[in-house]
């Protein structure tokens, strides 16, 4: 059984629901003229979709009815706490740091804490994802996102 997929799926599902609910407090606009709530709504909906995929994969891997014991590995709860703290800190300083630096730091540091891959792959994935976010939201969708102190 893949406990991490089930727990991760639930976590990201809840976060996606919160993003979506909070986004409805802003004007959504349309695809051609997006409002300030368009990006958070899109992120929330994508989080929901991807979390359901992860949750489905975790539930499909259930072969027996063992009790799900979250964070059973040593240091598991500490890693989750570090990632939640990272999300809170980067969320608090999002305007000052800017989108691109925030995305890069969030991805690379959370993958380093979770020990998902080698640090070279983590840096590469962080850079590629940050570049993808920039191309999608700034170049293609012309969104005005926080540029931060570096004006990037």
MOTA-V435992 format. One record per residue. N is the residue number from 0. RES is the residue in one letter. SS is DSSP state (A for helix, B for strand, O for the rest). OMEGA is omega in whole degrees, 0 to 359 (* if undefined). NEAR is the number of other ideal C-beta (glycine too) atoms within 12 Angstrom. Layout:
n & res & ss & omega & near
N & RES & SS & OMEGA & NEAR
N & RES & SS & OMEGA & NEAR
This chain:
n & res & ss & omega & near
0 & X & O & 181 & 21
1 & X & O & 181 & 20
2 & X & A & 184 & 23
3 & X & A & 178 & 28
4 & X & A & 180 & 27
5 & X & A & 181 & 27
6 & X & A & 178 & 28
7 & X & A & 178 & 31
8 & X & A & 179 & 30
9 & X & A & 180 & 24
10 & X & A & 182 & 27
11 & X & A & 176 & 31
12 & X & A & 179 & 29
13 & X & A & 179 & 20
14 & X & A & 177 & 26
15 & X & A & 178 & 30
16 & X & A & 179 & 23
17 & X & A & 178 & 22
18 & X & A & 183 & 28
19 & X & A & 180 & 27
20 & X & A & 180 & 19
21 & X & A & 180 & 19
22 & X & A & 181 & 28
23 & X & O & 176 & 19
24 & X & O & 179 & 16
25 & X & O & 177 & 19
26 & X & O & 184 & 16
27 & X & O & 183 & 21
28 & X & B & 179 & 19
29 & X & O & 180 & 12
30 & X & O & 181 & 15
31 & X & O & 179 & 9
32 & X & O & 183 & 13
33 & X & B & 176 & 24
34 & X & O & 182 & 21
35 & X & O & 179 & 20
36 & X & O & 184 & 24
37 & X & A & 181 & 27
38 & X & A & 179 & 32
39 & X & A & 178 & 32
40 & X & A & 178 & 29
41 & X & A & 179 & 26
42 & X & A & 179 & 29
43 & X & A & 180 & 30
44 & X & A & 177 & 24
45 & X & A & 177 & 23
46 & X & A & 180 & 29
47 & X & A & 182 & 27
48 & X & A & 183 & 20
49 & X & A & 179 & 22
50 & X & A & 177 & 30
51 & X & A & 176 & 23
52 & X & A & 180 & 20
53 & X & A & 179 & 26
54 & X & A & 178 & 29
55 & X & A & 178 & 19
56 & X & A & 179 & 19
57 & X & A & 180 & 26
58 & X & A & 177 & 20
59 & X & A & 182 & 15
60 & X & O & 177 & 19
61 & X & O & 179 & 18
62 & X & O & 176 & 10
63 & X & O & 187 & 8
64 & X & O & 176 & 7
65 & X & O & 177 & 13
66 & X & O & 179 & 11
67 & X & O & 180 & 21
68 & X & O & 183 & 14
69 & X & O & 174 & 19
70 & X & O & 184 & 18
71 & X & O & 179 & 15
72 & X & O & 178 & 16
73 & X & O & 179 & 8
74 & X & O & 182 & 14
75 & X & A & 180 & 21
76 & X & A & 179 & 16
77 & X & A & 178 & 15
78 & X & A & 178 & 26
79 & X & A & 179 & 22
80 & X & A & 178 & 15
81 & X & A & 182 & 21
82 & X & A & 177 & 29
83 & X & A & 177 & 19
84 & X & A & 177 & 18
85 & X & A & 178 & 25
86 & X & A & 181 & 26
87 & X & A & 181 & 14
88 & X & A & 180 & 19
89 & X & A & 176 & 28
90 & X & A & 180 & 22
91 & X & A & 183 & 13
92 & X & O & 184 & 20
93 & X & A & 182 & 24
94 & X & A & 183 & 16
95 & X & A & 183 & 18
96 & X & A & 182 & 25
97 & X & O & 185 & 26
98 & X & A & 188 & 32
99 & X & A & 179 & 30
100 & X & A & 179 & 30
101 & X & A & 180 & 34
102 & X & A & 181 & 33
103 & X & A & 181 & 31
104 & X & A & 181 & 31
105 & X & A & 181 & 32
106 & X & A & 185 & 33
107 & X & A & 182 & 29
108 & X & A & 179 & 27
109 & X & A & 177 & 32
110 & X & A & 176 & 27
111 & X & A & 179 & 24
112 & X & A & 181 & 25
113 & X & A & 180 & 22
114 & X & O & 184 & 19
115 & X & O & 184 & 20
116 & X & O & 176 & 17
117 & X & O & 184 & 12
118 & X & A & 178 & 16
119 & X & A & 178 & 13
120 & X & A & 180 & 17
121 & X & A & 178 & 25
122 & X & A & 179 & 20
123 & X & A & 179 & 18
124 & X & A & 178 & 24
125 & X & A & 180 & 29
126 & X & A & 181 & 21
127 & X & A & 180 & 18
128 & X & A & 178 & 25
129 & X & A & 176 & 27
130 & X & A & 178 & 20
131 & X & A & 178 & 19
132 & X & A & 179 & 31
133 & X & A & 180 & 24
134 & X & A & 184 & 16
135 & X & A & 190 & 21
136 & X & A & 183 & 25
137 & X & A & 184 & 23
138 & X & A & 185 & 13
139 & X & A & 183 & 13
140 & X & O & 179 & 21
141 & X & O & 178 & 16
142 & X & O & 175 & 27
143 & X & O & 183 & 15
144 & X & O & 180 & 29
145 & X & O & 183 & 26
146 & X & O & 177 & 20
147 & X & O & 185 & 21
148 & X & O & 178 & 15
149 & X & O & 182 & 14
150 & X & O & 180 & 12
151 & X & O & * & 20
